[in-house]
Amino acid sequence: MRPFEIVLVAVDLLALLVLAVPPLRRARHVAPLAALAAVAQVLVEGARIPLVPAYALAVALPAWWLWRILRPPVPARAGRLGTALGAMALVPAVALPMVLPVLRFPPPEGPHGIGTLTYHWKDAGRQEILGPDPAARRELMVQIWYPARPDPSAPRTPYVEDPGVITAVARLAGVPDATFQHMRQSTSNAVTAAPAVPGRHPVLVFLEGAQGFRQMNMFQVEPLVSRGYVVVAIDQPYTAGSVRFPDGRSIAGLPRDSLMALVDQSLKPAATAPVLNGRPLPDGMIPHLAQDVTFTLDRLAGLDQADPRGVLTGRLDLRRTGVFGISLGGIVTAQACAREPRLRACLIMDAPMPEGVVRDGIEQPAMWLTRDAATMRREGWDEAEVERHQITMRALYDKLPGAGYFVLVPGAYHVDYTDAPLWSPLMRAAGLAGPIGAERAHAIINAYTLAFFDRHLKGAPADLLDGKPGFPGVRFDSRQGSEAAGVSGGW
């Protein structure tokens, strides 16, 4: 809870006590302060739906106080009824802001601040095969976070700006659209158009999961940027939950059945191709999404030469470029690495691998961050999907000609590789997030992510990738060409 939310709930509780408990009634003039606390909270932090019970109490308690002044004495039965109603309202007034908190990411530990810019790019030479208009060209929204000069006083950017994203998140979770509206008041640690740190910085492309959004892994992005990486997140229309363009157009994600049919076709092609908007797509959608990475690398090269915003010119070291993605983004990561030699390091999180990529292999150093089969079963995945994940990831890892790392995190569920467990403690209570806990899961993911990219893009030491020191319980394998070594422990 934010500071003024805590004050509001505390004053509501105090006002209820002084009105309901006879020995405290001499202090009943405290009751009007509840209304003042509500006004202050709205003005300073902004109103939000989870605080509606607290707002209601902030109105009702001063009204009860005023009624008792104007119409003494209050019948005992009316007093007891008022106390009971107030106590009932107090429970959701306390609980709702706690289970639906306004998210605050911890300050990054690296030496740099975080700047951000967002770009709208159109690939005029490529058809948008996922949309209904055959004449449409592929368009992307791309957000870039970069090392910036720290400025503690500068306003921070919102975590999520597109309301369509919040609606998509709620529908994916199967809850009312209003449930996650508080995410609009959550902020990141980034400052829009902040002055960039001098010098050229290695670049990482981030690929979102199905029906996700480009900011869905800020727990991972911000520590990387604060330590000297530029992170470029691609919002991919029709697979993201919602993509909003500067002219006001929004593209919602494809229905899940259609989306998964196209993903499956890319993973293991069927003789009869799925049809979308009357057009068969024999390759599914993954090659189309992987082309977004190639196009983005081309545009980044132009941005480094001459950024129209005047911020990133000469700041992007595209000789040291990596890519990472979660779920659908992990599949696209593998496909992009198979086709794009400019990518020098590939981090794949919890995703099955396309049959063609497994067959042909990839050349770059690669890391898999995932979990064991037992954890997937505990989460509720069916056996066929468990086998597809475990077998294809391991098969591609085993074919690597160079450095590779395979990290299993028992107890981590699929959403633990995203920000989702931070949205509400109900995620874990409902069994959507794993028993490992978000803090531990994110610490493990961030440590291996940083070690991997530091070694293969910066040439820096990374003891963690040599199996020492590690995290208890994490099962870690590494290989250099045909040689492999493993380190494991109990969770």
C-alpha positions as CSV (number, residue, x, y, z in Angstrom):
1,M,0.0,0.0,0.0
2,R,1.1,3.5,-0.7
3,P,1.7,6.0,2.1
4,F,-1.6,8.0,1.8
5,E,-3.5,4.8,1.3
6,I,-2.2,3.6,4.7
7,V,-3.1,6.9,6.3
8,L,-6.6,6.7,4.9
9,V,-7.3,3.2,6.1
10,A,-5.7,4.0,9.5
11,V,-7.9,7.1,10.0
12,D,-11.0,5.1,8.9
13,L,-10.1,2.5,11.6
14,L,-9.5,5.2,14.3
15,A,-12.7,7.0,13.4
16,L,-14.7,3.8,13.7
17,L,-13.2,3.0,17.1
18,V,-13.8,6.4,18.6
19,L,-17.5,6.3,17.5
20,A,-18.1,2.7,18.5
21,V,-16.2,2.3,21.8
22,P,-17.8,4.3,24.7
23,P,-14.5,5.1,26.5
24,L,-13.1,6.7,23.3
25,R,-16.1,8.8,22.4
26,R,-14.7,12.0,23.8
27,A,-12.3,11.9,20.9
28,R,-15.1,11.5,18.3
29,H,-14.2,14.8,16.7
30,V,-11.5,12.7,15.0
31,A,-14.2,11.3,12.7
32,P,-14.2,14.2,10.2
33,L,-10.5,13.6,9.6
34,A,-11.5,10.4,7.6
35,A,-12.9,12.6,4.9
36,L,-9.8,14.8,4.8
37,A,-7.6,11.7,4.6
38,A,-9.6,10.5,1.6
39,V,-9.3,13.9,-0.2
40,A,-5.6,14.0,0.5
41,Q,-5.1,10.5,-0.9
42,V,-7.0,11.2,-4.1
43,L,-5.2,14.5,-4.7
44,V,-1.7,13.1,-4.0
45,E,-1.8,9.5,-5.2
46,G,-5.0,9.3,-7.4
47,A,-8.3,7.5,-6.8
48,R,-8.5,3.8,-7.6
49,I,-11.2,1.1,-7.5
50,P,-9.7,-1.1,-4.7
51,L,-10.1,1.9,-2.3
52,V,-13.8,2.3,-2.8
53,P,-14.7,0.7,0.6
54,A,-12.2,3.0,2.3
55,Y,-13.7,6.0,0.5
56,A,-17.2,4.9,1.5
57,L,-16.1,4.8,5.2
58,A,-14.5,8.2,4.8
59,V,-17.9,9.6,3.9
60,A,-20.1,7.4,6.2
61,L,-18.1,7.9,9.4
62,P,-18.2,11.7,9.4
63,A,-21.9,11.5,8.5
64,W,-22.5,9.2,11.4
65,W,-20.6,11.6,13.7
66,L,-22.7,14.6,12.4
67,W,-25.9,12.7,12.9
68,R,-25.0,11.8,16.5
69,I,-24.4,15.5,17.2
70,L,-27.6,16.7,15.6
71,R,-29.9,13.9,16.9
72,P,-28.8,12.8,20.4
73,P,-29.2,10.4,22.0
74,V,-28.5,7.6,19.5
75,P,-30.6,4.5,20.1
76,A,-28.4,1.6,21.2
77,R,-29.7,-0.6,18.4
78,A,-28.8,2.0,15.8
79,G,-25.3,2.4,17.3
80,R,-24.7,-1.4,17.2
81,L,-25.9,-1.5,13.6
82,G,-23.6,1.3,12.6
83,T,-20.7,-0.3,14.3
84,A,-21.4,-3.7,12.6
85,L,-21.7,-2.1,9.1
86,G,-18.5,-0.1,9.7
87,A,-16.6,-3.2,10.8
88,M,-17.9,-5.1,7.7
89,A,-16.8,-2.3,5.4
90,L,-13.4,-2.1,7.1
91,V,-12.4,-5.6,6.0
92,P,-12.5,-4.9,2.3
93,A,-11.1,-1.4,2.9
94,V,-7.9,-3.0,4.3
95,A,-7.8,-6.1,2.2
96,L,-8.4,-4.8,-1.4
97,P,-5.5,-2.3,-1.5
98,M,-3.3,-5.1,-0.2
99,V,-4.2,-7.8,-2.7
100,L,-4.4,-5.3,-5.6
101,P,-1.4,-3.1,-4.9
102,V,0.0,-0.2,-6.9
103,L,3.2,-1.8,-8.2
104,R,6.5,-0.2,-7.3
105,F,9.7,-1.7,-8.7
106,P,12.7,-1.5,-6.4
107,P,15.4,1.0,-7.4
108,P,17.9,-0.7,-9.7
109,E,21.1,-1.7,-8.1
110,G,23.4,-0.8,-11.1
111,P,25.3,2.5,-11.4
112,H,23.1,3.9,-14.1
113,G,19.7,5.5,-14.2
114,I,17.1,4.3,-16.8
115,G,15.8,6.3,-19.7
116,T,13.1,5.2,-22.2
117,L,11.8,6.1,-25.6
118,T,9.0,4.5,-27.7
119,Y,9.0,4.2,-31.5
120,H,6.4,3.3,-34.1
121,W,8.0,1.5,-37.1
122,K,6.4,0.2,-40.3
123,D,8.0,-2.5,-42.5
124,A,6.8,-1.2,-45.8
125,G,8.2,-4.2,-47.6
126,R,6.4,-6.9,-45.6
127,Q,2.7,-8.0,-45.7
128,E,0.9,-8.3,-42.4
129,I,-0.2,-11.9,-42.7
130,L,-2.0,-12.0,-39.3
131,G,-4.5,-9.2,-40.0
132,P,-7.7,-9.1,-42.1
133,D,-6.4,-6.6,-44.7
134,P,-4.1,-8.3,-47.3
135,A,-2.7,-4.9,-48.3
136,A,-1.6,-4.0,-44.8
137,R,2.1,-3.7,-44.0
138,R,3.6,-5.0,-40.8
139,E,3.8,-2.4,-38.0
140,L,5.5,-2.5,-34.6
141,M,5.6,-0.5,-31.4
142,V,9.1,-0.7,-29.9
143,Q,10.1,0.6,-26.5
144,I,13.7,1.1,-25.7
145,W,15.2,1.4,-22.2
146,Y,18.8,2.7,-22.1
147,P,21.4,3.6,-19.4
148,A,20.8,7.2,-18.4
149,R,22.2,9.8,-16.0
150,P,20.4,9.3,-12.7
151,D,17.9,12.0,-11.8
152,P,16.0,11.1,-8.6
153,S,13.6,14.1,-9.0
154,A,12.5,13.4,-12.6
155,P,8.9,11.9,-13.0
156,R,8.9,8.2,-13.7
157,T,7.0,6.7,-16.6
158,P,3.9,4.6,-16.1
159,Y,4.3,0.8,-16.0
160,V,1.5,0.4,-18.6
161,E,0.0,3.2,-20.6
162,D,-2.4,1.2,-23.0
163,P,-5.7,0.5,-21.2
164,G,-6.3,-2.3,-23.7
165,V,-3.3,-4.2,-22.2
166,I,-5.0,-4.1,-18.8
167,T,-8.3,-5.4,-20.2
168,A,-6.4,-8.2,-22.0
169,V,-4.6,-9.2,-18.8
170,A,-7.9,-9.4,-16.9
171,R,-9.5,-11.5,-19.6
172,L,-6.5,-13.8,-19.8
173,A,-6.8,-14.3,-16.0
174,G,-10.6,-14.8,-16.2
175,V,-11.5,-11.9,-13.9
176,P,-13.6,-8.7,-14.4
177,D,-12.0,-6.0,-16.6
178,A,-11.8,-3.6,-13.6
179,T,-9.6,-6.0,-11.6
180,F,-6.2,-4.8,-12.8
181,Q,-7.1,-1.1,-13.4
182,H,-4.7,-0.2,-10.6
183,M,-1.8,-1.2,-12.9
184,R,-2.3,2.1,-14.7
185,Q,-1.1,3.9,-11.6
186,S,2.0,1.7,-11.2
187,T,5.3,3.3,-12.3
188,S,8.6,2.0,-13.5
189,N,12.0,3.5,-12.6
190,A,12.4,4.9,-16.1
191,V,12.5,8.6,-17.2
192,T,11.2,9.5,-20.6
193,A,14.0,10.9,-22.9
194,A,16.5,11.1,-20.1
195,P,20.1,12.0,-21.3
196,A,21.9,8.8,-22.2
197,V,25.1,7.7,-20.6
198,P,28.0,8.4,-23.0
199,G,29.5,5.5,-24.9
200,R,28.1,2.6,-26.8
201,H,26.2,-0.1,-24.9
202,P,25.4,-3.7,-25.8
203,V,21.8,-4.2,-27.0
204,L,19.3,-6.8,-26.0
205,V,16.0,-7.5,-27.8
206,F,13.1,-8.6,-25.6
207,L,10.2,-10.7,-26.9
208,E,6.9,-10.9,-25.0
209,G,4.7,-13.9,-24.4
210,A,1.5,-14.6,-26.1
211,Q,-1.2,-12.1,-25.2
212,G,1.4,-10.2,-23.2
213,F,2.8,-6.7,-23.5
214,R,6.2,-5.2,-23.9
215,Q,6.6,-4.1,-20.3
216,M,5.7,-7.5,-18.8
217,N,9.3,-8.3,-17.6
218,M,10.4,-5.1,-16.0
219,F,11.8,-7.1,-13.1
220,Q,14.4,-8.3,-15.5
221,V,14.7,-5.3,-17.8
222,E,15.5,-2.6,-15.3
223,P,18.5,-4.4,-13.6
224,L,20.0,-5.1,-17.0
225,V,19.7,-1.4,-18.1
226,S,21.1,-0.1,-14.8
227,R,24.1,-2.2,-15.5
228,G,24.8,-0.9,-18.9
229,Y,22.6,-2.7,-21.4
230,V,20.1,-1.2,-23.8
231,V,16.9,-3.3,-23.9
232,V,14.6,-3.1,-26.9
233,A,11.1,-4.6,-26.4
234,I,8.9,-5.3,-29.4
235,D,5.2,-5.2,-29.1
236,Q,4.0,-7.7,-31.8
237,P,0.5,-7.0,-33.1
238,Y,-2.0,-9.8,-33.1
239,T,0.1,-11.9,-30.6
240,A,0.3,-9.2,-27.9
241,G,-2.8,-8.6,-25.7
242,S,-3.2,-5.2,-27.2
243,V,-1.0,-2.8,-29.3
244,R,-1.9,0.8,-29.6
245,F,-0.4,3.0,-32.3
246,P,0.2,6.8,-32.0
247,D,-2.7,7.6,-34.3
248,G,-5.1,5.9,-31.8
249,R,-5.6,2.6,-33.5
250,S,-5.5,-0.5,-31.3
251,I,-5.0,-4.1,-32.4
252,A,-6.2,-6.7,-30.0
253,G,-4.5,-10.2,-29.8
254,L,-5.9,-13.0,-31.8
255,P,-8.3,-15.4,-30.1
256,R,-6.3,-17.9,-28.1
257,D,-7.5,-20.9,-30.2
258,S,-6.4,-19.2,-33.4
259,L,-3.1,-18.1,-31.9
260,M,-2.2,-21.5,-30.5
261,A,-3.1,-23.3,-33.8
262,L,-0.6,-21.1,-35.6
263,V,2.1,-21.6,-32.9
264,D,1.6,-25.4,-33.1
265,Q,1.9,-25.3,-36.9
266,S,5.3,-23.6,-36.5
267,L,6.4,-26.0,-33.8
268,K,5.5,-29.2,-35.7
269,P,3.9,-28.5,-39.1
270,A,0.8,-30.4,-40.0
271,A,-0.2,-31.5,-43.5
272,T,-3.3,-29.3,-43.4
273,A,-2.2,-25.7,-42.6
274,P,-4.4,-23.6,-40.3
275,V,-6.4,-20.8,-42.0
276,L,-6.5,-17.2,-40.8
277,N,-8.7,-14.6,-42.4
278,G,-9.3,-17.0,-45.3
279,R,-5.6,-17.5,-46.0
280,P,-3.7,-20.8,-45.1
281,L,-0.5,-20.2,-43.2
282,P,1.7,-23.4,-43.7
283,D,4.6,-21.9,-41.7
284,G,2.3,-20.8,-38.8
285,M,3.3,-17.5,-37.3
286,I,6.8,-17.9,-35.7
287,P,8.8,-17.1,-38.9
288,H,6.7,-14.0,-39.3
289,L,7.4,-12.9,-35.8
290,A,11.1,-13.7,-36.1
291,Q,11.3,-11.3,-39.1
292,D,10.3,-8.6,-36.6
293,V,13.6,-9.1,-34.9
294,T,15.6,-8.7,-38.2
295,F,13.6,-5.6,-39.1
296,T,14.2,-4.1,-35.6
297,L,17.9,-4.7,-35.9
298,D,17.9,-2.8,-39.2
299,R,16.0,0.1,-37.7
300,L,18.3,0.1,-34.6
301,A,21.3,0.5,-37.0
302,G,19.6,3.6,-38.4
303,L,18.8,4.9,-35.0
304,D,22.4,4.6,-33.9
305,Q,23.4,6.7,-36.9
306,A,20.7,9.4,-36.4
307,D,18.1,9.1,-33.7
308,P,15.3,11.6,-34.6
309,R,14.8,12.1,-30.8
310,G,18.5,13.1,-30.5
311,V,19.1,10.7,-27.6
312,L,20.4,7.3,-28.9
313,T,22.7,8.4,-31.7
314,G,26.1,6.7,-31.2
315,R,24.9,4.9,-28.1
316,L,24.0,1.4,-29.6
317,D,26.8,-1.2,-29.9
318,L,25.1,-3.5,-32.4
319,R,28.2,-5.7,-32.6
320,R,27.2,-6.9,-29.2
321,T,23.5,-7.8,-29.6
322,G,21.6,-10.5,-27.7
323,V,17.9,-11.6,-27.5
324,F,15.7,-13.0,-24.8
325,G,12.1,-14.0,-24.6
326,I,9.5,-15.7,-22.5
327,S,7.0,-18.4,-23.7
328,L,5.9,-17.4,-27.2
329,G,8.8,-14.9,-27.1
330,G,11.1,-17.8,-26.2
331,I,10.0,-19.7,-29.3
332,V,10.6,-16.6,-31.4
333,T,14.0,-16.1,-29.8
334,A,15.1,-19.6,-31.0
335,Q,13.7,-18.9,-34.5
336,A,15.4,-15.5,-34.7
337,C,18.7,-16.9,-33.6
338,A,18.5,-19.6,-36.3
339,R,18.1,-17.0,-39.0
340,E,19.9,-13.9,-37.7
341,P,23.7,-14.0,-37.3
342,R,23.8,-10.5,-35.8
343,L,22.4,-12.0,-32.6
344,R,25.4,-13.1,-30.5
345,A,23.7,-14.5,-27.4
346,C,20.3,-16.2,-27.0
347,L,18.3,-16.5,-23.7
348,I,15.2,-18.7,-24.0
349,M,12.7,-18.8,-21.1
350,D,10.3,-21.6,-20.6
351,A,9.3,-22.4,-24.2
352,P,9.2,-25.4,-26.5
353,M,11.4,-25.3,-29.6
354,P,10.3,-25.4,-33.3
355,E,11.0,-28.7,-35.0
356,G,13.0,-27.0,-37.8
357,V,15.2,-25.2,-35.4
358,V,15.9,-28.3,-33.4
359,R,16.8,-30.1,-36.6
360,D,19.1,-27.4,-37.9
361,G,20.4,-26.1,-34.6
362,I,21.7,-22.6,-33.7
363,E,25.3,-21.4,-33.7
364,Q,25.2,-18.8,-30.9
365,P,25.9,-19.3,-27.2
366,A,22.5,-20.0,-25.6
367,M,20.9,-20.4,-22.2
368,W,17.6,-22.0,-21.2
369,L,15.8,-20.8,-18.1
370,T,13.0,-23.2,-17.3
371,R,11.7,-25.7,-14.7
372,D,11.6,-29.4,-14.3
373,A,8.8,-31.7,-15.5
374,A,7.5,-32.4,-12.0
375,T,6.9,-28.6,-11.5
376,M,5.1,-28.4,-14.8
377,R,2.8,-31.3,-13.8
378,R,2.2,-29.7,-10.4
379,E,1.2,-26.5,-12.1
380,G,-1.4,-28.5,-14.2
381,W,0.2,-28.9,-17.6
382,D,-0.9,-31.9,-19.6
383,E,1.7,-34.6,-20.2
384,A,2.0,-34.0,-24.0
385,E,2.9,-30.4,-23.3
386,V,5.3,-31.3,-20.6
387,E,7.1,-33.7,-22.9
388,R,7.2,-31.2,-25.8
389,H,8.8,-28.5,-23.6
390,Q,11.3,-30.8,-21.9
391,I,12.4,-32.8,-25.0
392,T,12.7,-30.0,-27.5
393,M,14.5,-27.6,-25.2
394,R,17.0,-30.3,-24.2
395,A,17.4,-31.5,-27.8
396,L,18.4,-28.1,-29.1
397,Y,20.7,-27.5,-26.1
398,D,22.4,-30.9,-26.8
399,K,23.1,-29.8,-30.4
400,L,24.8,-26.5,-29.6
401,P,28.3,-26.3,-31.2
402,G,29.5,-23.9,-28.6
403,A,28.7,-22.6,-25.1
404,G,25.3,-23.6,-23.7
405,Y,23.6,-23.5,-20.3
406,F,20.5,-25.3,-19.1
407,V,19.0,-24.0,-15.9
408,L,16.0,-25.7,-14.1
409,V,14.3,-23.9,-11.3
410,P,12.1,-26.3,-9.4
411,G,9.0,-24.7,-7.9
412,A,8.8,-21.8,-10.4
413,Y,5.6,-21.7,-12.5
414,H,5.3,-20.2,-15.9
415,V,4.2,-16.7,-14.8
416,D,7.2,-16.5,-12.4
417,Y,9.3,-15.7,-15.5
418,T,7.3,-12.4,-15.8
419,D,6.1,-9.6,-13.5
420,A,2.8,-11.3,-13.0
421,P,3.4,-12.6,-9.4
422,L,4.0,-8.9,-8.4
423,W,0.6,-7.8,-9.6
424,S,-1.2,-9.4,-6.6
425,P,-0.5,-11.9,-3.8
426,L,-3.6,-13.6,-5.0
427,M,-1.6,-14.9,-8.0
428,R,0.3,-17.3,-5.7
429,A,-2.8,-18.0,-3.5
430,A,-4.7,-19.0,-6.6
431,G,-2.0,-21.4,-7.7
432,L,-1.1,-19.3,-10.7
433,A,2.4,-18.5,-9.4
434,G,4.7,-21.1,-8.0
435,P,5.6,-22.1,-4.4
436,I,9.1,-20.8,-4.9
437,G,7.9,-17.2,-4.4
438,A,8.4,-14.3,-6.7
439,E,11.3,-12.8,-4.8
440,R,13.4,-15.9,-5.1
441,A,12.4,-16.8,-8.6
442,H,13.2,-13.3,-9.9
443,A,16.5,-13.3,-8.0
444,I,17.5,-16.5,-9.7
445,I,16.4,-15.4,-13.2
446,N,18.1,-12.1,-12.9
447,A,21.4,-13.6,-11.7
448,Y,21.6,-16.1,-14.5
449,T,20.4,-13.5,-17.1
450,L,23.1,-11.0,-16.1
451,A,25.9,-13.7,-15.9
452,F,25.0,-15.0,-19.3
453,F,25.0,-11.7,-21.2
454,D,28.0,-10.4,-19.2
455,R,30.1,-13.4,-20.3
456,H,29.0,-13.5,-23.9
457,L,28.5,-9.8,-24.8
458,K,30.9,-8.1,-22.4
459,G,33.5,-10.8,-22.0
460,A,33.2,-10.4,-18.2
461,P,33.8,-13.1,-15.6
462,A,30.7,-15.0,-14.6
463,D,31.4,-17.5,-11.8
464,L,27.7,-18.4,-11.7
465,L,28.1,-20.0,-15.1
466,D,30.9,-22.2,-13.8
467,G,28.6,-23.6,-11.2
468,K,30.0,-21.6,-8.3
469,P,28.5,-20.0,-6.3
470,G,25.0,-21.2,-7.3
471,F,21.5,-21.2,-5.8
472,P,20.6,-24.1,-3.6
473,G,18.2,-26.4,-5.5
474,V,18.7,-24.9,-8.9
475,R,19.8,-27.6,-11.4
476,F,22.4,-26.3,-13.7
477,D,24.1,-27.8,-16.7
478,S,26.7,-26.2,-19.0
479,R,28.5,-27.3,-22.1
480,Q,31.4,-26.1,-24.3
481,G,30.9,-27.8,-27.6
482,S,30.8,-31.6,-27.1
483,E,31.9,-31.3,-23.4
484,A,29.2,-31.0,-20.7
485,A,29.3,-30.5,-17.0
486,G,26.5,-30.4,-14.4
487,V,25.9,-29.0,-11.0
488,S,22.7,-29.6,-9.1
489,G,21.2,-29.4,-5.6
490,G,17.9,-30.0,-3.7
491,W,15.2,-27.5,-3.5
